[in-house]
């Protein structure tokens, strides 16, 4: 049997609670909030470093 064929389970050590006054889950945020508060993963071409661009 290959390791990828094994049945896997999720181990939850502790259920956490968050305070809604600290923000919203990502799926409830508006597009405007995502753009102003998020990060963009950019696939930069080879060449100059990100500091030189």
C-alpha positions in Angstrom: 0.0 0.0 0.0 1.3 3.4 -0.9 1.3 6.3 1.6 -1.1 8.2 -0.6 -3.6 5.3 -0.4 -3.9 5.4 3.4 -7.0 6.7 5.0 -6.3 10.0 6.7 -8.1 11.9 9.4 -8.0 15.5 10.7 -6.8 16.0 14.2 -8.4 18.9 15.9 -6.6 19.8 19.1 -8.8 22.7 20.2 -11.8 24.5 18.7 -11.1 28.2 18.7 -13.4 31.1 19.0 -12.8 34.5 17.5 -14.3 37.9 18.3 -16.3 39.3 15.4 -15.3 42.8 16.4 -11.8 42.0 15.0 -13.0 41.5 11.4 -14.8 39.1 9.1 -14.0 35.7 7.7 -12.5 35.9 4.2 -15.6 34.5 2.5 -17.7 37.3 4.0 -15.4 40.2 3.0 -16.3 42.4 0.1 -14.1 42.8 -3.0 -13.1 46.2 -1.8 -11.9 44.9 1.5 -9.9 42.1 -0.2 -8.1 44.6 -2.4 -7.3 47.1 0.3 -6.4 44.6 3.1 -5.1 41.6 1.2 -1.9 40.6 -0.4 -1.4 39.8 -4.1 0.8 36.8 -5.1 2.6 37.9 -8.3 4.5 35.6 -10.5 7.4 37.8 -11.5 9.4 37.1 -14.6 13.1 36.4 -14.2 15.4 39.3 -14.3 15.7 42.2 -11.9 14.9 41.5 -8.2 11.6 42.8 -6.7 13.6 45.6 -5.1 14.8 46.9 -8.5 11.4 46.9 -10.1 
